[in-house]
Amino acid sequence: MRTVAAAVLALAAMPGALQAQYKVDEKRTASPDGVVSIENAAGSIRVIGWSRSEVAVTGTLGPGAEGLSFSGGPKRTQIEVETERDPNGVSSDLEIHVPGGSRIEINTFGASISVSEVTGPVSAEGVNSSIVVTGSPREVSAQTVNGSVDVTGPAARVHAETVNGSVTVKGASGVVEANTVNGRLSVIGGTFERGSLEAVSGSVRFEGALARGAEIAAQTVSGSVEFVLPAAVSANFSITTFSGDVQNEFGPAARRVSKYTTEKEIQFSTGNGDAQVSIQTLSGSITLRRRP
């Protein structure tokens, strides 16, 4: 019995032994429109806006974490999970309440990211991370490598990017830039001024209205492209595909560029041609559809 007790005491005395998760619960005063910077390499990051002029952090730090660095002044708050070894192997779960008008900056390697009820700009970057942004942020920049990106809300400017995963933007207007290599890309919103939509092997779907002077471009390699536009849309269209099919509910059928190639193109205008729409695919189909 003495031998077992001695062994337990010896292990407890060893650095890093018997590590366990532990809880965090901290808060500090913050400006209603200040910057909140968050770094947590793995696990989860959940950011929620509220009406209080303070930042509150709760959650669990995983084995291997040395502690939570929670610093800064009212205009800038910095939150970072500190680790004693490779941070990517330390999984911690954080829930962070911030003033609703805060500017949010998130960096992670493998943590899932969720941001809601924030009206200030949101910037989120990960590698093996899914990113979900909801609420009413005025601007969103969300980038990951392996994982989906989902932005829902009336943002006026959205940049959403992934390599392996889907990209979904709902409710936005103004300017949107979205791209993926392997995954579906969908943009459904209000009235757009500029748009750049790119996929390699995934499909692209755009549904929305076009402002006067708008410029919207979509491009894929093997994925299909579908545009759903108002029946009274006013735009100049330039459509090109090398070997895909084209369905056009707004104008003429596609024609082959020459008898020596399978390439097809359409160039036509509706209304006064107030906007510019350009769609290109290599082997993907292209569909222009009237919105009911």
Secondary structure, 3 states (H helix, E strand, C coil): CHHHHHHHHHHHHCCCCCCCCEEEEEEEECCCCCEEEEECCEEEEEEEEECCCEEEEEEEECCCEEEEEEEEECCEEEEEEEECCCHHHCEEEEEEEEECCCEEEEECCCCEEEEEEECCCEEEECCCCCEEEEECCCEEEEECCECCEEEECCCCEEEEECCECCEEEECCCEEEEEEECECCEEEEEEEEEEEEEEECCCCEEEEEEEEEEEEEEEECCCCCEEEEEECCCCEEEEEEECCCCEEECCCCCCEECCCCCCCEEEEEEECCCCEEEEEEECCCCEEEEEEC
